[in-house]
Amino acid sequence: DEYQWKGPFYFIQGADPQFGLMKAWAVGDTDNGDDEWGEEIKLAEQAVQAINKLNPKPKFFVLCGDLIHGMPGTQWRKDQEQDLRNVLMNTDQDIPLVFVSGNHDIGNTPTRETIDNYCKNWGDDYFSFWVGGVFFLVLNSQLYFDSSKCPELKQAQDVWLNEQLAVAEKYKCKHIIVFQHIPLFLRKPDEDDDYFNLEKSVRQEIMEKFHKAGIFSIF
């Protein structure tokens, strides 16, 4: 049923709840200062309460990465994940949750182990779904940032992405929308490489692929 365009709808997009960041940033120790996240809990609770009050309801609520601040293997990571999970459990059951992996979720240089752990806690690191004739793609952008410790996983995602774009062409979807944590670029496609964007050659390859498929919306 969801392959067919049924008219306008909306979804809620958020990013970086990052439980633990505010204290770490305030004390100037972003590696070890994330032992408190009460303010983040309050903000996340406010967001869930606001979303639950919306009428009509959004089709889904997507969080585009950095769910928590603690990097893989750090002390407070499991507690941060559990507290975020507790908050999100209060989301209206009629509003599906969609999760996107960020660098704090799987590491700046992810490994098979860190990605497997993420998938056990939050679901697949890349996948697709349809809503009302719109095709949505969720990507693991960290594999495009640095896949040196798991090149085979990047290759698998590339193969999968090509297959998904072929599916989109087959079903002639109304729109294609991509979710990923690291943006392709911040201001313009040919901007210099930065910590907060993807490297130029990688960026160009992905943009060409997306443009050919008719993708103009990336979150």
C-alpha positions as CSV (number, residue, x, y, z in Angstrom):
1,D,0.0,0.0,0.0
2,E,2.8,2.4,0.8
3,Y,4.2,2.3,-2.7
4,Q,1.4,4.6,-3.9
5,W,1.4,8.4,-3.5
6,K,-1.5,9.3,-1.3
7,G,-1.0,13.1,-0.9
8,P,1.0,15.3,1.4
9,F,2.1,14.1,4.9
10,Y,4.8,15.1,7.3
11,F,7.4,13.5,9.6
12,I,9.5,14.9,12.5
13,Q,13.3,15.0,12.0
14,G,15.7,15.5,14.9
15,A,19.4,14.9,15.5
16,D,22.1,14.8,18.2
17,P,20.2,14.2,21.5
18,Q,23.7,13.2,22.4
19,F,23.2,12.5,26.1
20,G,26.4,13.7,28.0
21,L,27.5,16.4,25.5
22,M,26.4,19.5,27.5
23,K,28.4,18.7,30.6
24,A,31.4,17.6,28.6
25,W,31.3,20.8,26.5
26,A,30.9,23.0,29.6
27,V,33.9,21.6,31.4
28,G,36.0,21.5,28.2
29,D,36.6,17.7,28.3
30,T,34.6,16.2,25.4
31,D,36.4,12.8,25.9
32,N,35.7,12.2,29.6
33,G,33.4,14.9,30.9
34,D,30.1,13.3,30.0
35,D,29.2,11.9,33.4
36,E,26.0,14.0,33.6
37,W,23.1,14.4,31.2
38,G,20.1,15.6,33.2
39,E,19.6,18.6,30.9
40,E,19.6,16.4,27.8
41,I,17.0,14.2,29.4
42,K,14.7,17.2,30.1
43,L,15.1,18.4,26.5
44,A,14.4,15.0,25.0
45,E,11.3,14.7,27.2
46,Q,10.0,18.0,26.1
47,A,10.5,17.0,22.4
48,V,8.6,13.7,22.9
49,Q,5.8,15.6,24.7
50,A,5.5,18.1,21.9
51,I,5.5,15.4,19.2
52,N,2.8,13.4,21.1
53,K,0.5,16.5,21.0
54,L,0.6,17.0,17.3
55,N,-2.6,16.5,15.3
56,P,-2.6,15.0,12.8
57,K,0.2,12.7,13.9
58,P,3.5,12.7,12.0
59,K,4.1,9.5,10.0
60,F,7.3,8.9,11.9
61,F,10.0,10.5,14.1
62,V,13.6,10.1,12.8
63,L,16.7,10.8,14.9
64,C,19.7,11.4,12.6
65,G,22.6,10.2,14.7
66,D,24.7,10.9,17.8
67,L,22.0,9.4,20.0
68,I,24.4,9.6,22.9
69,H,27.8,11.3,23.5
70,G,29.9,8.4,24.9
71,M,32.0,6.8,22.1
72,P,32.2,3.0,21.9
73,G,34.0,1.6,24.9
74,T,33.6,4.7,27.1
75,Q,32.4,4.5,30.7
76,W,29.0,6.1,30.6
77,R,27.8,4.9,27.2
78,K,25.4,2.2,28.4
79,D,23.7,4.4,31.0
80,Q,23.3,7.2,28.4
81,E,21.7,4.7,25.9
82,Q,19.3,3.3,28.6
83,D,18.2,6.8,29.7
84,L,17.5,7.8,26.1
85,R,15.6,4.6,25.5
86,N,13.5,5.3,28.6
87,V,12.6,8.7,27.3
88,L,11.8,7.6,23.8
89,M,9.6,4.8,25.1
90,N,7.0,7.5,25.9
91,T,6.6,8.4,22.3
92,D,3.1,7.7,21.1
93,Q,2.9,4.1,19.9
94,D,1.3,5.3,16.6
95,I,4.5,7.3,15.7
96,P,7.3,4.9,14.6
97,L,10.8,5.7,15.6
98,V,13.6,5.7,12.9
99,F,17.3,5.7,14.0
100,V,20.3,6.8,12.1
101,S,23.8,6.1,13.2
102,G,26.3,8.9,14.0
103,N,30.0,8.9,14.8
104,H,29.4,8.9,18.5
105,D,27.2,5.8,18.1
106,I,29.6,3.7,16.1
107,G,32.9,5.6,16.4
108,N,34.8,8.0,14.1
109,T,36.4,5.0,12.5
110,P,33.8,2.3,12.9
111,T,34.6,-1.4,13.1
112,R,32.4,-4.5,12.5
113,E,32.1,-4.8,16.3
114,T,30.9,-1.2,16.9
115,I,28.4,-1.4,14.1
116,D,27.1,-4.8,15.3
117,N,26.7,-3.3,18.8
118,Y,24.8,-0.4,17.4
119,C,22.5,-2.7,15.4
120,K,21.7,-4.8,18.5
121,N,20.6,-1.7,20.3
122,W,19.0,0.5,17.7
123,G,18.4,-1.5,14.5
124,D,20.1,-1.7,11.2
125,D,22.7,0.9,10.3
126,Y,21.3,1.3,6.8
127,F,17.9,0.4,5.4
128,S,15.0,1.7,3.3
129,F,11.3,2.1,3.8
130,W,8.2,3.5,2.0
131,V,5.6,5.9,3.3
132,G,2.8,7.1,1.1
133,G,4.6,6.7,-2.2
134,V,7.8,8.3,-0.8
135,F,11.0,6.2,-0.7
136,F,13.2,6.8,2.3
137,L,16.9,5.7,2.5
138,V,18.8,5.6,5.8
139,L,22.6,5.5,5.3
140,N,25.6,4.8,7.5
141,S,27.5,7.9,6.6
142,Q,30.4,7.0,8.8
143,L,31.4,4.3,6.3
144,Y,31.9,7.1,3.8
145,F,34.0,9.1,6.3
146,D,36.4,6.4,7.3
147,S,35.9,2.7,6.6
148,S,39.5,1.8,6.9
149,K,38.7,-0.8,9.6
150,C,35.8,-2.4,7.8
151,P,36.1,-1.7,4.1
152,E,33.9,-4.8,3.3
153,L,31.0,-3.1,5.1
154,K,31.3,0.0,3.0
155,Q,31.4,-2.1,-0.1
156,A,28.2,-3.9,1.0
157,Q,26.4,-0.6,1.6
158,D,27.4,0.6,-1.8
159,V,26.0,-2.5,-3.5
160,W,22.8,-2.2,-1.4
161,L,22.4,1.5,-2.3
162,N,22.7,0.8,-6.0
163,E,20.1,-1.9,-5.7
164,Q,17.8,0.4,-3.7
165,L,18.0,3.2,-6.3
166,A,17.1,0.6,-9.0
167,V,14.0,-0.3,-6.9
168,A,13.1,3.4,-6.7
169,E,13.3,3.7,-10.5
170,K,11.2,0.6,-11.0
171,Y,8.3,1.8,-8.8
172,K,8.6,5.4,-10.0
173,C,8.2,6.8,-6.5
174,K,7.0,10.4,-6.0
175,H,10.0,11.4,-4.0
176,I,13.2,9.9,-2.6
177,I,14.5,11.3,0.7
178,V,17.9,10.3,2.3
179,F,18.8,10.4,6.0
180,Q,22.4,10.4,7.1
181,H,24.4,11.8,10.0
182,I,27.3,13.5,8.2
183,P,26.0,15.9,5.5
184,L,27.5,15.8,2.1
185,F,28.3,19.5,2.4
186,L,27.4,22.4,4.7
187,R,26.9,25.3,2.3
188,K,27.9,24.4,-1.2
189,P,28.8,21.2,-3.1
190,D,32.4,22.2,-3.9
191,E,33.4,23.5,-0.4
192,D,36.6,22.4,1.1
193,D,36.9,19.2,3.2
194,D,35.9,19.6,6.9
195,Y,35.3,17.5,10.0
196,F,31.6,18.2,9.4
197,N,31.3,17.1,5.8
198,L,32.3,14.3,3.5
199,E,35.6,14.4,1.6
200,K,35.2,15.9,-1.9
201,S,35.8,12.9,-4.0
202,V,33.4,10.8,-2.0
203,R,30.9,13.6,-1.9
204,Q,31.0,14.0,-5.7
205,E,30.5,10.3,-6.3
206,I,27.5,10.2,-4.0
207,M,26.0,13.4,-5.4
208,E,26.2,12.2,-9.0
209,K,24.5,8.9,-8.0
210,F,21.8,10.8,-6.1
211,H,21.2,13.3,-8.9
212,K,20.9,10.6,-11.5
213,A,18.2,8.9,-9.3
214,G,16.3,12.1,-8.8
215,I,17.2,12.6,-5.1
216,F,17.1,16.3,-4.0
217,S,16.2,15.9,-0.3
218,I,19.0,14.9,2.1
219,F,18.6,15.2,5.9
